[in-house]
Amino acid sequence: MSELHLESFAPGERPVEAFFDLPRRIEGLNEAQAKAELAGTRSVLDPARAYFKNAAARSFVVARDGKPVGRVTAFHNHLLVNDKVRFGLVGLFACENDVDAARALLNAASEWLGENNLNAVRGPMAGDIWHRWRFMTRGFDTEPFAGEPRNPKYYPDLFSACGFASARTYSTKLVTNLEGQLARFSAPAALNAKRGYSFRNVNRAAWQDDLQHVYELCRHSFATRWSVTETTYEDFADVYNRWLRRVGSEQIVLAVDKAKAVVGLGLAVVAPQDTLNIRTVAVYPHAAGFGLGKAISAELYRRAIAAGFKKVNHCLMSPDTPPQFWDHGLGTVTREYVIYERAI
C-alpha cells in the first residue's frame, strides 16, 4: 500500500530542499519561470524579513513512497485580525493531482495553525496580499500578464476536495471598444483637468523616490480592503522592484496636482503586444471624491489608443471595488480567481 510521509520546517530552520524544487516539476515551469518562482519563494520565507516580526510560518512537504509530491506553507499573520474569526493562511501550494497528498498537507498546516489558537484558514495566500495569492479558476486559455495568478486547473478542485469553500471571487474584464470606454471617462477626465491634475511617467532616474510613491498610494488605497494587512516598504520594494523594472515605466502613470505633488497612480502592463492590462488604480484620500481614478484610467486609455492597442483588461478586481462598474457594460469577464476558506 502506498504511504505518505510529511516533513516540515520553519524559517531559520534547515529546509527540506524538495520544497523548492516541486513547482518546476509539477507546474511545468520553464527556466526563467522557475528561477523567478524560486527567488520569490526564498524571499517570502527569509527569516530576516520584517514580516516575521508580526508573523510565524511553517512549511510542509509530503512524499508518496519516498517521492516528494506536494508542498504548502502555513502562515500566522498576527496583523490579520477579525472580531469573530481568527484566520491563518496557507500559501506557496504546489501538488500533484493527488487528493490524499493535498489533504495531508492542508490538514497538517491547519493543525499547526490551530495550535496557534486560530480557528479558520484562508488561502492560497503567501502570508499577505502583497505576495502570491488566489487561484485562477477561469481563463486558462488567455495569455498571462505580469503578476496574474496562474496554476494548474486542478488546484481549486484539490482545495474543494479538502473542505475549502470559495470565500471571494475576483475577476478580470476585457474591453475591446477602447474609444467607447474612453468616452465614458470623459467627464471625470475633464473635471480633474480643471482641478489642475496632470500625469507623468515614473521617473527611472529617480526610481526609488517614485517607488516610494507607489508604495504609499497602494497602502492607502488598499488599507480597508478584504484581508489586507500592513507591509513594510522593504517588503513591498522586494516584490515590486523585481517586476516593475521588467514591465517598463511607460505604463506606470502618476497623477500630480498643481504643485507637482503625487496624488494618484495608474499601473498597467502590456501582454500580449496589443493588450494593456490595468493592474492598479490608487488615489490618496485627500484627492478622492471627484473621479480621479476614472481620470487616471482615461489617461491609460488615451495612451493605449495612441499606441495602437486593441484591448484593455481591467485586472484582478474584487467584487465590490468601484472599477468593477466603470465599464458600464462594455467589459466582459474573461478570467476569474478565487480565495478559499475552511474552519480549523
Order of alpha helices (4+ residues) and beta strands (2+ residues): beta-alpha-alpha-beta-beta-beta-alpha-beta-beta-alpha-beta-alpha-alpha-beta-alpha-alpha-beta-beta-beta-alpha-beta-beta
